[in-house]
């Protein structure tokens, strides 16, 4: 955790609630994008992201300032998405609808990325439907959100070994799916 975040956490814990906005602002888009990928629905994603922010405020006193705030937020989001899915009578799933997919891709790649990069991400997201829910979670946290193995394990409440195993399986399945549906990616024949 950087000094700016530590200072904001200390201010919040001392009663300055206004410091919460600047603390979480850098993560809002990432949280919403990840929530889209987990829930598959724009409204559900907003609820999950909002629940994540509410829980992070409520339990901030339990946060270890020596650890990564981003990883802690993602851990809360994973649990919120799972609980939301369970409440709705279904497991949290990857975004499959076009509006949710587009919003998730835009959040993940940002406006500064080129059209070609966006197409590649779209094809990759299209291949994620072959993954189990745990493989999706691991892949999204590790390869899309770029958490390290230890951070992803903490966010998922699992071991680093489990993250590595699921990530390896996810990558193999995705490579196989890419060969089947989008072989031009592997062959270097991209337009």
N, C-alpha and C positions, 0 to 999 in steps of 0.2 A: 504494500500500500504506500502510495507516495505521501509526501508531507502535506500537500494540499488537502487530500482526502482525510488524512488523520486529523488535521485541524478542523475540518468541517464536522467530522464525527464527534470530536470533543465539544464543539460548539452545540451540536444538537443535544448531546447527552447533558450539557449544562443548562438546557432549556431553550436554546435558540432554534425554534422549529423552522424558521426561515432559511436556515443553512441546509435543509434537506433538499430543496430544489437544486441548488448548485452541485450537491453531491451526486444526485442521480441523473441529472440532465445529460451527461455524456453517454449514458447507457440506455436511454429511453428508446431510441430507434432500434438498437440491437435487441433489446428485450422484446419489442413488438414484432420484429422480424422473426425471431426464434419462436415466439408464441404462435405466429401464423403457421410456421412449419410444423409445429407440434399439434395444433388444433384443426387446421384446415378450414377455418372460418374466421372472417374478419371480426365479427362481434365477439366470438369466443376468445380470439386472440387479445382483443382489448380488455376483456374481463380478466384473463390470465395475467396480462401485463399489469393491470391495475392492482390485482390481488398481490402480485409480487412486490409492488411498491408499498402497498399497505403493510404487508408482513415485514418487509425490510425495515420500515419505520418502527413498527411495533416491537421488533426483536433486536433492534440495533444495539441495545445494551449487552446483548449476548455475543455480538460480533467480536472476533479477535483481531485487533488492529494490526497485528503482525502478519496477517494473511491477506490474500487478494480480495478486495471488495467486489470486483467483477465476478470472480468465481463464486463468491457467496451469493451474489444476486442471481447468477445462473442456477445455483443449487435451489434457491427458493422458487425460481421460475419452473424448473423441472417438476418439483413437488406440486406446485400450483396447477400445472398443466395435467399432471396425472390425476390429482384430486378433481379437477374440473371434468376430465373425461369420465372418471368413475361416477361423478354426480349425474352426468348426462347419460349414463348407462352404456358408455362405449369407451374403449381405450383411446387415449390421445393418439391422433394419427397425423401423418404428414399432410401438408397442404396439397390438395389435388385439384381444387377448383381454380379456374383461370385467374379470377381477380386476386385470390389469396396468393397464388403462385407468383403472379406479377409483383404484388406488393412485397412478398418475401424476397424475391430476386432483386428488386430495386433496393431494398434495405441492405441486403447482403453485399451487393456489388457497388452501390452508390452511383450517383450521376456522373462521376468522373471516369468511370470505366467505359470502354468502347463498346460498340454494337457487337463486335465479334466475341468479346468476353461475355456479354450478356447472353448471346446465343449458346455459348459453351455451357454457361451456368444453367440455362434453361434445359438443355439436353441432359445435363447431369441430374438436375432435380427430377426430371422425367424418369430417370433410372432408379430413383430411391424407393419406388413402390415395391421393389423386390426384397427390401430389408424388413427384418422383424422390428417391433417397436424399440427394443433395447439397442439394436444395431443402428437404427435411425438416430436415436438420442446420442449415442457415442459418436457417430459420424458427424452429425451436425455440430456437436460441441467441439470435437477435436479438429475436423477438417474444414468446417465452414466458419465457426466462431474462433477457431485457432487457439483454444485452450490447450495447455500442455496436458500430458497424461495424468499427472497428479491432480491438476485442477478439475479435469473432466471426471476423474474418479470421485473427488469430493462432491462435485455437483450432483453426481448420480447416486452417491451413497454406496459406492462399490470400491473394489480394489483396483489398483493400477493394472494388475494382471488381467482382471476381467475386462477392463477398458481395452487393453491391447488385443485380447482374444476377439472381442466383438468388433473392434476396428478392423482387424485383419480379415475377419469373415465378411464384414460390410464391403471393404475394398475389393475383395475377390468377386463378390456378387455384382458389384457395380461394374467392374471391368468386364465380366461375362455379359452383363446386360448391354453395356456400350458396344461390345463386339456384335451383339445381335441386332440392336436397334440403330446404332449410330457408328458404324465401323469407320466412317470418314474421320472421326476424332483420332483414332489410333493410327490411321494410315497416313496422317499428315496431309490429306487431300481436302482440308477445309477451305471453303471459298474465301 
